[in-house]
Amino acid sequence: MKIDAQLGSLYPHLAAGMARRMEAMGFDTVWSFEAGHDPFLPLMAAATATERLQIGTNIAVAFGRSPFATAQAAWDLQQASGGRFHLGLGTQVRAHIERRYDMPFEHPAARLTDYIRCLRAIFDNFQNNTKPDYQGPFYRFILSNPAFNPGPIDHPHIPIYVAGVNPRMCRVAGEVADGFHVHPMHSIAYLRDVVRPAVDEGAKMAGKSVDNLDLHASVFAVLGETETERSASAQQIREQIAFYASTPSYRALLAHHGFEDLGKKLSAVMRAGEIDKMAAMVPDELMAEVSISSDFANLGAALKQRYTGLVQRIATYYPIPDSEPVEKWAAMVKSFEAA
């Protein structure tokens, strides 16, 4: 199992230094994410600032850009990093795709399947100069010329990861992707009983199994050396869980643990604008299912023990603060590897 980290500094001029720190700490991969910043630009800085560290998006919003625009960014990052790039894609939710990105969202699972197949056709054109001849139900790639082809690179296979929560998107990953980003709002039971079987179901459609994919999980970790520190960490995570649980997309997970009504209640409180009340609504039983609690010295072993046999990659959810000593996290990585 590999241990990864989130890239906290997403301004490109800061990302290079952070990536060098992640490499010195011993992490295998550093992941960017799409929120207030473009997810690709900081990874170019990370790619050119490091030698061993793998890089990837967790996630880039697929439907916010065309397959060709994504293919260009991915191709350049793969070339600049010498083959260390992983392209993680997610759908986002309908409201943001239609009202923030002003892009279509209908049939998200089928659309993302088509998106990835179109991407692979574009990559094939870039590498082998094959004829642009992809026509899917949602996307097509039927026109290009030498001016728009960047040409072949040394590592043309770019691993594609799909992010998701519900079984339908898990099946998409199994069928057309190389990996799956397990949402941080997960439990061991949901991962074991729902996510992995659904990924496997999709993989069988392509003559594979779930074990042929890389599964990566970001983990809510309650950390601290004192009761005060642990309490503050727990409150931060409780607030994040409440935010996710207020979105209908995560109700399958809640139902899996008998909290069917909690999501609806949190959605109502969110709509009422009473956000400060939401964290207190998250029961301790749900916290125990979707997070781990550890002091720092035992974090590596706790992660390894909890996820061995379920995923191939692991990371804590929150980025490492710039103020944290390299030696502290390097020791954690070594303890993880030794566990």
Secondary structure as UniProt FT lines:
FT   STRAND          2..3
FT   STRAND          5..6
FT   HELIX           12..25
FT   STRAND          29..32
FT   HELIX           41..49
FT   STRAND          54..57
FT   STRAND          60..61
FT   HELIX           62..64
FT   HELIX           67..80
FT   TURN            81..82
FT   STRAND          85..90
FT   HELIX           94..99
FT   HELIX           108..128
FT   STRAND          134..135
FT   STRAND          140..141
FT   HELIX           146..148
FT   STRAND          160..164
FT   HELIX           167..176
FT   STRAND          179..182
FT   HELIX           188..190
FT   HELIX           191..195
FT   HELIX           196..205
FT   TURN            206..207
FT   HELIX           210..212
FT   STRAND          214..223
FT   HELIX           227..245
FT   HELIX           248..250
FT   HELIX           251..256
FT   TURN            257..258
FT   HELIX           260..271
FT   TURN            272..273
FT   HELIX           275..277
FT   HELIX           279..281
FT   HELIX           284..290
FT   STRAND          291..294
FT   HELIX           296..298
FT   HELIX           299..307
FT   TURN            308..310
FT   STRAND          313..316
FT   TURN            322..323
FT   HELIX           326..338
//
